[in-house]
Amino acid sequence: MKKIYILILACFIFLFTKDSYATGFGVGKINNHERPILPYKDQIEKNKGYYLGPDEKSVYLTFDCGYENGYTSSILDTLKENDVKAAFFITGHYLTSSTDIVKRMKAEGHVIGNHTYNHKHFTKESTSDMLRDINELEKKYYNLIESEISNFVRPPAGEFSEESLKCLSNNDYKTIFWSLAYVDWYKDKYYGNNYAYNEVMKKIHNGAIILMHSVSKDNMMDLDKIIKKIKSEGYSFKSLYEL
């Protein structure tokens, strides 16, 4: 009986430790434009991380760029026409295969964020390997763009652990998650019918950090309408540097 009790206790400790150590980021369903409150809010914020801006009529537009699908130039055209600055989180593949587009992002005043060189999940590698992946992108960016990349880091697939958050914070990085997202990462899917527009506008809220993927045709097609509607509702677009 004693052995069984010890085994059950050990399993409980393992499961609790595992759940607290590795987490896949998500904000759940948003109703009535409410600001999401996450169970790991304090854990993120005490380690210089953000998933949400202040409770005011402002939003932060961000894009994840793993590879180019032919839409980013049009996205940049729309941002320029609407005088909106965004943040683009790039991988090593994107940087090396689409260097001219990254140079344009930089030249037009957008924030370039670090999505790591190899897009490996932070929960599946050591913190030293994580930092090596981040530093590899920094070095390559400096060599190709001839400037420093920002210290904003977005964890691949939104996966993180308390250890990874602490490590990033201790190395002066700011971890950027999001408070508004939807399914938009399939490069060969086009939902149409104002899909991206409807998803954003039904979830928009004060201080929203909006996550979009640049491979999405829906995002490219609906972005102008999204920006104009958000502005018409009294929101302003802010830079991550204003968080």
Secondary structure by P-SEA (a helix, b strand, c coil): caaaaaaaaaaaaaaaaaaacbbbbbbcccccbbbbbbcaaaaaaaaccccccccccbbbbbbbbccccccaaaaaaaaaaabbbbbbbccaaaaaacaaaaaaaaaabbbbbbccccccccccccaaaaaaaaaaaaaaaaaacccccccbbbcccccccaaaaaaaaaabbbbbbbcccccccccccccccaaaaaaaaaccccccbbbbbcccaaaaacaaaaaaaaaaabbbbbccccc
